[in-house]
Amino acid sequence: MEYILACISIEDNPTRLCLIAAVVILLFNCLWAFLDRLLLPWQTKRLLKKWKIEVKNLRVLPLLTQLKELAVNLSGTISYGAPAVTDIFPNGISSARLLALAAAIEKGIDHPVAEAIVEEACVRGLALPDVSASNPVPGKGVEALMNRQSLSLGSAAFLQEQNIDIPAELFTKADQLAYKGQIIVFVAIGKFCRGFITLHDKLKRSVPGDISFLREMGIKTTILTGANRSTAKSYSRPSTIDQIRSELDSMGKAKELLLMQTGGQVIGAAGRTMKFEGAIKSAQLSFALEYADEAVKTMADVLIHTNSLGTIATAKGICRVAEGKKKTGRLICIACNLLVILSVVFLLNLASLPAYGSLLPILLGVFAAILLIMNQIPLQY
């Protein structure tokens, strides 16, 4: 003990005082760097995992703090992604024939609407006609051939692109049903629209609360979907989604997301299926919800192990708490450095240096270190 006191004694030795102060500043800054650069990010990642949020790379933590808008897919994210046929509206043929044609066109296509139509035809025990050269057009519909005659199935816009005329009364009826939340699938033989099939996909119960929580955390939400605007609006009203971008294919979703990012804000994208691939690849920050396709999970920056969009707001909240601790730690570090330097200046301006005046910068460093550790540990939310 006497040896230690002798080492830190600075009576009439300003060089030793400056050296001790420099060591105190160096050790304190090393402690701050360790807590700030290594321990705090590790704590943040660990706390996120506790809330079922898995971050693949620590570089996304600052982006989570700055997240301002979230683009989401409609099917499987806002709705359950399990549509069911609700009605059939034929035009010039029977309901059974229209459904059988639609099922034959959609057979083998990996899409919730296609699977629902095929399942309904099977439940009704319908015989499906032979259809060849089925060609899906992402975000729009399907083209096929039957006995050298063209078949088309999909949105109204898709049929109109092929110069297929939809009778006004049929179009009006479809639009009314779309406004009520029905998914509309038109079917055409050659250049004649033979009716449409309606399906419905329920809104997730948790969505209105999730959107409200996101808004509280300063995150706006936008739907990017291939559905028509009326159908998309029927989901946006009860869910209180901020904006809608409808009738988009995968490339269109990617372009919309790039446009959203031109304002300089951090925009995220959250989805479950490969239909949202373009948006996920284009986003600065991408999220894969639970039960997402493996390809989506591979691309995403953050894995959300729940079906709730509100978990993304929780992720931002945790990162904001960590950012607050980071800023406080930086202020403590600056204050400690200044106080230690000022204590040295004060001691050097005395008529003579006290023997153990070096205890002043040491005690300041210890006190600041305790404050810094108490600030950084533990990280809670």
Buried (B, 14 or more C-beta within 10 A) or exposed (E): EEEEEEEBBBEEBEEBBBEBBBBBBEBBEEBBEEBBEEBBBEBBBEBBEEBBBBBEEEEBBBBBBBBBBBBBBBBBBBBBBEBBBBEBBBBEBEBBBBBBBBBBBBBEBEBBBBBBBBEBBEEEEBEBBEBEEBEBBBBBBBBBBBEEEBBBBBBBEBBBBEEBEBEEEBBEBBBEBBBEBBBBBBBBBEEEBBBBBBBBBEBBEBBBBBBEBBBEBEBBBBBBBBBBBBBBBBBBEEBEBBEBBBBBBBEBBBBBBBEBBEEEEBBBBBBBBBBBBBBBBBBBBBBBBBEBBEEBBEBBBBBBBBBBBBBBBBBBBBBBBBBEBBEBBEEBBEEBBEBBBEBBEEBEEEEEBEBEBBBBBBEBBBEBBEBBBEBBEEBEB
